[in-house]
Amino acid sequence: MSTHEGLRAHLLAARLAGWVGTTREQSLRSYRLFAARDPRVLIGLDPEGAWGQRELLALMASRCGVPADPRYTSGPDAIDPERTLAALDAFAERIRSVARRRAPVLLGTGHPHRLLGFYGGLADALSAVGCEVLTPAQGRCVDILTRFGLRTYRLDYTRGVALVREPEGERPGCEPGAHSHSPLPVRVALAAAADAGGPLPELVIGDHGWVCGAGQLGFEAIGLADTDDPALFVGEAEGTVSVAVPVDDGVRSGHYLPLTRYVLKRACLSQ
C-alpha cells in the first residue's frame, strides 16, 4: 500500500476517505462555530480573513472534497481520496526536506488513541537519519478549559510524540493520552524550548492545536485534519499552515500505518 493506487484503495476501504464516519452535521456545526470565531474551533488560529459559513464550505469542498451543496445537511461527509494523496505527497516533501537538513522537529497529537502510531513511525524514521526529535516541557502541567471546566493535564511524550495525560491516566493500563484540540500544549512546549536556549523545531508535525498553535507562532507546521477541522485548512489557505492532509481522524489506529509507510517512502526514508 505504499503505491498511489494501493493507498487510494486502502483509504476507501478503511473509510479514511470517500464517505467517512464524520457526519455532515458535525462539519457544518464546526463551520458555524468557526465563522463565529469560537476558540474551541479556531484551536489556536487567528484568521486574517472574514470566513463566513459559505466561504468555509467552499474552501472545504476545494481542499477536502466535501459536498459543496449547502442543501446537503445530514448524513456522512466525504473526503476526496485524490486530495488526500496529493496532500500526503506535499506532507512527505516537507518531511524529506527536514530529514535532508537533519533539522530538529517537534511532533504532537490531540488524538493519541488513533494517531500515535502514525506520528511515532515518523519520529522513529526522522530520529534514525539524525533529526533531533524535541521533547520540551516534559512533565509540565497545562490547564485546559474543557466542557467540564478547567482541568489540569500533564504534557508527556511517547515515542517522541507529545500528548497530554489526565492525572488518572498515569496508572498502568490506562489509555495512552487524552483527546484535546487545545493549542496550549504546543505553546507551553515551544516556550520551554526557547527558555532553555536549546534548538527550536524547524517543523512541527501533528494535528488540531499542535498545528494551528505552532503555525500561528510562526513555525512551519503540517498535519492531518478531518472535515470538521476547518482551522487547519483556513491556516493552509492563509499561509499559516504549510500542509493540511484531509483524512478521517477517528478510525482504528492500525489503519493509519499504511499512511506512515507511504509518507516515508515518498520522503525517501525507511522505518
ROROVEX-764890 format. One record per residue (C-alpha): residue in one letter; x, y, z. Coordinates in steps of 0.001 Angstrom, whole numbers, plus 500000, padded with zeros to 6 digits. Layout:
N
AXYZ
...
REM end
This chain:
271
M500000500000500000
S502994502283499569
T501924502971495967
H499443505627494915
E496798503154493772
G497350500814496704
L496939503575499255
R493937505001497426
A492205501629497720
H493105501469501421
L491787504983502086
L488415503999500656
A488262500558502280
A489119501913505742
R486863504951505269
L489767507309505796
A488467508969502633
G485393508604500470
W482248508632502614
V483697508945506117
G482479508472509680
T482392512197510419
T478861513407509823
R477732516388507799
E476058517728510933
Q479410517716512768
S481155519502509905
L478505522189509461
R478427522831513203
S482186523387513163
Y481859525810510239
R479226527790512122
L481389527961515232
F484466528906513222
A482555531692511473
A481616532960514946
R485319532843515966
D484685530280518683
P488111529421520176
R487096525767520539
V487161525504516751
L489852528097515980
I492266525857518004
G494976528491518138
L494474530089514719
D493816533818514370
P492404534053510830
E493171537126508770
G490142536827506501
A486432537082507186
W485398533449506947
G481634533007506867
Q479866529680506604
R479513529961502821
E483228530684502353
L484187527848504689
L482011525341502857
A483543526403499543
L487048526087500996
M486367522651502462
A484861521475499187
S488009522620497397
R490563521310499916
C488795518148501148
G486145517301498606
V483169517625500961
P479860518105499095
A479640521764498053
D475834521821498052
P474641523767501140
R471338521874500927
Y473147518664501920
T472836518969505692
S472686515437507124
G474357512096506615
P478013511149506220
D480524513674504988
A483037512965502245
I486743513337501519
D488182513024498019
P490969510393498194
E492872512152495409
R493053515285497551
T494295513173500458
L497010511616498300
A498103514973496878
A498332516423500391
L500275513379501634
D502766513945498812
A503239517555499935
F503454516359503561
A506170513862502586
E508128516572500788
R508280518648503992
I509433515525505885
R512127514887503276
S513294518494503492
V513902518412507260
A515434514937507031
R517888516131504407
R518949519013506672
R518859516845509841
A516786519630511348
P515082519472514759
V511393518572514767
L508519518529517237
L505626516078516955
G502380516246518914
T498864514876518745
G495485515562520254
H494346512124519012
P496767509730520773
H494285506835520742
R494132506910516943
L497202508690515586
L500072507974517969
G501334505142515778
F501293507325512655
Y503379510066514253
G505548507616516181
G506644505995512929
L507614509385511536
A509518510250514737
D511437506969514608
A512444507487510971
L513456511131511462
S515499510260514536
A517234507468512612
V518541509906509983
G519858512381512556
C516964514769513206
E516609515743516846
V513099514870517971
L512450517500520635
T510687516793523931
P510493520180525687
A508460520754528866
Q508043517056529589
G506006516640532761
R504822520255532734
C501245520883533880
V498866522563531422
D495475523947532461
I492967523455529646
L489372524679529592
T487064521800528675
R483293521366528600
F483663520050532155
G485507523178533310
L489186523930533807
R491205520717534036
T494896520170534631
Y496769517874532262
R500382516738532140
L502485517159528999
D504207513890528164
Y505968512172525270
T505514508658523913
R507812507501521081
G508890511123520735
V505303512322520217
A503840514915522591
L500427514371524141
V498581515335527283
R497514512995530049
E494935513380532756
P496264512723536277
E494414509416536447
G495939508496533095
E499250507786534806
R498005504492536203
P499310501322534468
G496977500046531792
C495289503395531142
E494800504876527691
P497849506474526008
G496635510043526453
A493729512460526346
H491863513774523319
S492489517518523013
H492061520305520477
S493836522910522604
P496828524934521325
L498077525444524898
P500312522331524992
V502309523377521928
R502621526923523258
V503980525562526537
A506379523228524715
L507703525925522377
A508089528453525187
A510029525899527250
A512326525143524315
A513006528860523834
D513585529441527560
A516054526557527693
G518114528141524926
G518162524860523034
P517140524174519438
L513700525158518218
P511830522941515765
E512145523705512096
L508990521683511539
V506042520878513810
I504070517767512827
G500713516912514335
D497029517774514356
H494494520099515996
G496064522747518227
W499577521399517708
V499484522535514084
C497422525713514354
G499091526840517585
A502588526367516160
G501718527874512793
Q500221530953514421
L503518531456516282
G505440531415513015
F506688527815512987
E506293525695509888
A503553523199510703
I501958520279508870
G499312517793509916
L496191515734509455
A492676517169509642
D489121515867509390
T486164517507507664
D485127519126510953
D488588520715511450
P488327523809509224
A491048525703511108
L493905523746509527
F492549524310506020
V491961528007506638
G495500528179508006
E496779526474504873
A494822528855502631
E496241531866504505
G499801530511504685
T499889529904508442
V499885526115507987
S502132524542505348
V500190521333504656
A496808520071505863
V496011516471504898
P492263515715504678
V491557512374506344
D489080510928508829
D490887511099512179
G488612508705514047
V489148505226512561
R491149502368514124
S494778503219514812
G496145500411512658
H494529501900509561
Y496956504841509667
L500119502733509431
P499929502430505621
L499913506257505546
T503151506240507541
R504751503817505081
Y503550505864502112
V504909509132503550
L508270507600504446
K508653506046501006
R507818509368499328
A510232511130501690
C512970508605500762
L513179507364504369
S512694503958505932
Q511457502887509354
REM end
